[in-house]
Amino acid sequence: MVLDFDWLAKFLTVFANSMASQLTVSNVARFGFYQADFGFGPPAHMEHCPAFVPEFLTLQPLGLDSSTSTIWSILNDRK
């Protein structure tokens, strides 16, 4: 499943690099991770993490603990 970029752009907040020229996120469901491409450097593989706020989903880079990772929050539109 590939997330719709227009939908995603409305709700995505990138805390790591607000100057990123582009951002694409795709769900690689069979592997259980997402891939984010910021338009520079290699794409980052990220795991889906439990949300602190029920309305939000959070993604963070694989291999980093939550205290040191950059977190992307995507509004979950399940109502």
Z-matrix of the N, CA and C atoms (Angstrom, degrees):
N
C 1 1.443
C 2 1.527 1 108.85
N 3 1.294 2 117.15 1 131.49
C 4 1.467 3 121.92 2 176.56
C 5 1.519 4 107.34 3 -108.09
N 6 1.319 5 116.86 4 127.63
C 7 1.454 6 120.27 5 179.09
C 8 1.519 7 109.70 6 -69.13
N 9 1.326 8 116.49 7 139.86
C 10 1.447 9 121.91 8 177.91
C 11 1.531 10 109.21 9 -68.48
N 12 1.336 11 117.15 10 120.15
C 13 1.464 12 120.49 11 -174.14
C 14 1.521 13 112.33 12 -64.09
N 15 1.342 14 117.50 13 -38.08
C 16 1.463 15 119.70 14 179.59
C 17 1.520 16 110.86 15 -62.22
N 18 1.330 17 116.38 16 -42.36
C 19 1.468 18 120.61 17 176.41
C 20 1.521 19 109.91 18 -64.85
N 21 1.329 20 115.38 19 -46.12
C 22 1.459 21 121.02 20 -177.04
C 23 1.523 22 111.88 21 -62.54
N 24 1.323 23 116.55 22 -40.64
C 25 1.463 24 120.52 23 -176.50
C 26 1.516 25 112.15 24 -61.51
N 27 1.336 26 117.67 25 -26.59
C 28 1.455 27 120.60 26 -179.92
C 29 1.518 28 111.82 27 -67.94
N 30 1.325 29 116.82 28 -29.84
C 31 1.452 30 120.59 29 -168.89
C 32 1.517 31 115.52 30 -119.56
N 33 1.319 32 117.40 31 -8.08
C 34 1.458 33 119.57 32 -173.65
C 35 1.517 34 110.99 33 -82.32
N 36 1.299 35 116.59 34 129.20
C 37 1.458 36 122.10 35 174.05
C 38 1.512 37 107.67 36 -117.51
N 39 1.313 38 117.24 37 121.23
C 40 1.455 39 121.57 38 179.71
C 41 1.518 40 107.43 39 -101.15
N 42 1.323 41 116.22 40 108.56
C 43 1.451 42 120.95 41 -177.36
C 44 1.528 43 111.60 42 -79.92
N 45 1.329 44 117.11 43 -25.49
C 46 1.459 45 121.12 44 -173.81
C 47 1.516 46 112.43 45 -73.48
N 48 1.318 47 116.41 46 -46.40
C 49 1.458 48 119.63 47 -171.85
C 50 1.519 49 109.03 48 -146.87
N 51 1.312 50 116.15 49 93.24
C 52 1.458 51 119.98 50 -178.09
C 53 1.525 52 112.25 51 -71.12
N 54 1.345 53 117.33 52 -9.64
C 55 1.454 54 121.15 53 -179.75
C 56 1.535 55 112.78 54 -95.05
N 57 1.326 56 117.13 55 6.20
C 58 1.467 57 120.28 56 -179.65
C 59 1.526 58 109.77 57 -57.28
N 60 1.325 59 116.35 58 134.54
C 61 1.455 60 120.36 59 -176.72
C 62 1.523 61 112.61 60 -80.21
N 63 1.298 62 117.22 61 -22.57
C 64 1.454 63 120.10 62 178.38
C 65 1.518 64 108.98 63 -155.89
N 66 1.314 65 115.20 64 157.96
C 67 1.450 66 120.16 65 176.73
C 68 1.509 67 108.87 66 -149.31
N 69 1.305 68 117.07 67 124.27
C 70 1.451 69 121.09 68 173.46
C 71 1.517 70 107.85 69 -126.59
N 72 1.317 71 116.13 70 141.75
C 73 1.454 72 121.52 71 179.52
C 74 1.511 73 107.50 72 -131.22
N 75 1.312 74 116.96 73 130.06
C 76 1.458 75 120.31 74 176.63
C 77 1.520 76 109.56 75 -130.75
N 78 1.328 77 115.84 76 145.18
C 79 1.449 78 121.87 77 179.86
C 80 1.523 79 109.07 78 -93.41
N 81 1.306 80 116.59 79 117.33
C 82 1.459 81 120.87 80 175.94
C 83 1.527 82 105.68 81 -96.35
N 84 1.340 83 115.28 82 80.82
C 85 1.458 84 121.86 83 -166.55
C 86 1.526 85 113.35 84 -57.91
N 87 1.323 86 117.42 85 -40.83
C 88 1.458 87 118.07 86 -174.95
C 89 1.524 88 112.39 87 -67.73
N 90 1.336 89 117.15 88 -18.60
C 91 1.458 90 120.12 89 177.00
C 92 1.525 91 112.48 90 -102.93
N 93 1.343 92 117.77 91 -6.93
C 94 1.449 93 121.02 92 176.65
C 95 1.510 94 114.91 93 72.46
N 96 1.342 95 117.75 94 24.56
C 97 1.458 96 118.82 95 175.99
C 98 1.522 97 110.02 96 -139.22
N 99 1.299 98 115.70 97 166.51
C 100 1.457 99 122.78 98 176.36
C 101 1.517 100 108.64 99 -106.67
N 102 1.308 101 115.51 100 158.41
C 103 1.463 102 120.13 101 174.98
C 104 1.515 103 108.32 102 -123.13
N 105 1.320 104 116.67 103 128.50
C 106 1.469 105 121.21 104 178.57
C 107 1.514 106 109.13 105 -115.77
N 108 1.323 107 116.04 106 135.15
C 109 1.454 108 122.02 107 178.43
C 110 1.522 109 107.72 108 -122.03
N 111 1.334 110 117.05 109 113.43
C 112 1.454 111 121.69 110 -176.70
C 113 1.522 112 112.96 111 -90.24
N 114 1.321 113 117.38 112 2.51
C 115 1.453 114 119.50 113 178.77
C 116 1.517 115 113.00 114 87.93
N 117 1.321 116 117.35 115 3.30
C 118 1.456 117 121.42 116 174.89
C 119 1.523 118 106.73 117 -150.30
N 120 1.322 119 116.44 118 143.83
C 121 1.462 120 119.76 119 -177.70
C 122 1.519 121 111.69 120 68.36
N 123 1.320 122 116.79 121 -180.00
C 124 1.463 123 120.28 122 -178.88
C 125 1.533 124 110.76 123 -73.87
N 126 1.343 125 117.21 124 152.42
C 127 1.467 126 119.42 125 174.84
C 128 1.528 127 110.14 126 -59.76
N 129 1.322 128 116.43 127 147.28
C 130 1.465 129 121.15 128 -179.91
C 131 1.520 130 109.53 129 -101.32
N 132 1.327 131 116.51 130 129.95
C 133 1.455 132 120.51 131 173.57
C 134 1.513 133 107.89 132 -84.96
N 135 1.345 134 116.57 133 132.53
C 136 1.446 135 120.56 134 -175.60
C 137 1.518 136 110.07 135 -131.43
N 138 1.322 137 116.49 136 149.89
C 139 1.450 138 121.16 137 175.03
C 140 1.516 139 109.56 138 -97.30
N 141 1.327 140 115.23 139 155.94
C 142 1.455 141 120.27 140 174.87
C 143 1.515 142 107.37 141 -85.59
N 144 1.317 143 116.82 142 127.70
C 145 1.461 144 122.14 143 -176.20
C 146 1.522 145 110.22 144 -112.69
N 147 1.337 146 117.54 145 150.70
C 148 1.471 147 119.38 146 177.26
C 149 1.530 148 110.52 147 -59.29
N 150 1.299 149 115.62 148 146.05
C 151 1.465 150 120.28 149 -177.56
C 152 1.525 151 111.20 150 -84.09
N 153 1.344 152 115.46 151 143.01
C 154 1.459 153 120.64 152 172.88
C 155 1.525 154 109.62 153 -78.84
N 156 1.318 155 116.56 154 -34.14
C 157 1.453 156 122.84 155 177.38
C 158 1.522 157 106.53 156 -112.24
N 159 1.342 158 118.15 157 127.43
C 160 1.479 159 119.91 158 -173.13
C 161 1.514 160 115.26 159 -54.62
N 162 1.352 161 118.43 160 -30.80
C 163 1.464 162 120.36 161 -177.81
C 164 1.518 163 112.79 162 -76.97
N 165 1.325 164 118.25 163 -7.58
C 166 1.451 165 120.61 164 -175.05
C 167 1.516 166 112.33 165 -116.98
N 168 1.303 167 115.06 166 147.38
C 169 1.462 168 122.18 167 167.86
C 170 1.512 169 105.93 168 -106.36
N 171 1.313 170 118.15 169 146.00
C 172 1.458 171 119.89 170 176.90
C 173 1.511 172 109.64 171 -121.62
N 174 1.308 173 115.20 172 144.90
C 175 1.462 174 122.17 173 175.44
C 176 1.511 175 107.24 174 -122.57
N 177 1.302 176 117.54 175 139.99
C 178 1.455 177 119.25 176 174.95
C 179 1.516 178 109.15 177 -139.91
N 180 1.330 179 117.76 178 153.75
C 181 1.466 180 120.49 179 -177.91
C 182 1.523 181 111.31 180 -59.44
N 183 1.308 182 116.08 181 140.81
C 184 1.466 183 120.77 182 176.79
C 185 1.520 184 110.49 183 -62.93
N 186 1.311 185 116.70 184 143.68
C 187 1.450 186 121.18 185 173.37
C 188 1.510 187 115.43 186 87.45
N 189 1.331 188 117.59 187 0.53
C 190 1.457 189 120.25 188 178.49
C 191 1.520 190 108.76 189 -118.33
N 192 1.329 191 116.84 190 141.48
C 193 1.457 192 117.60 191 177.27
C 194 1.528 193 109.53 192 -80.14
N 195 1.323 194 116.40 193 162.90
C 196 1.466 195 120.32 194 -172.20
C 197 1.518 196 113.36 195 -64.81
N 198 1.323 197 118.40 196 -20.97
C 199 1.462 198 119.15 197 -178.95
C 200 1.525 199 112.52 198 -77.36
N 201 1.331 200 117.78 199 -20.71
C 202 1.461 201 119.80 200 -177.90
C 203 1.519 202 113.50 201 -117.27
N 204 1.328 203 117.26 202 -6.29
C 205 1.459 204 119.49 203 -174.76
C 206 1.518 205 111.53 204 -85.49
N 207 1.309 206 114.56 205 162.49
C 208 1.451 207 122.25 206 171.14
C 209 1.511 208 106.49 207 -90.31
N 210 1.299 209 116.67 208 135.37
C 211 1.468 210 119.63 209 -174.92
C 212 1.520 211 109.91 210 -114.61
N 213 1.307 212 115.27 211 133.11
C 214 1.452 213 122.43 212 173.77
C 215 1.521 214 106.67 213 -105.66
N 216 1.312 215 117.84 214 131.98
C 217 1.461 216 121.39 215 178.55
C 218 1.523 217 109.36 216 -113.41
N 219 1.297 218 115.16 217 129.47
C 220 1.455 219 120.94 218 179.64
C 221 1.522 220 107.74 219 -121.65
N 222 1.319 221 116.61 220 126.82
C 223 1.445 222 120.18 221 179.24
C 224 1.514 223 109.79 222 -63.41
N 225 1.298 224 115.83 223 128.07
C 226 1.459 225 121.44 224 178.11
C 227 1.518 226 107.66 225 -91.20
N 228 1.331 227 116.86 226 118.14
C 229 1.460 228 119.37 227 -174.31
C 230 1.524 229 113.00 228 -88.98
N 231 1.322 230 119.22 229 14.32
C 232 1.463 231 120.46 230 174.34
C 233 1.524 232 108.54 231 -67.34
N 234 1.303 233 117.15 232 124.45
C 235 1.470 234 120.92 233 -179.38
C 236 1.500 235 110.12 234 -128.24
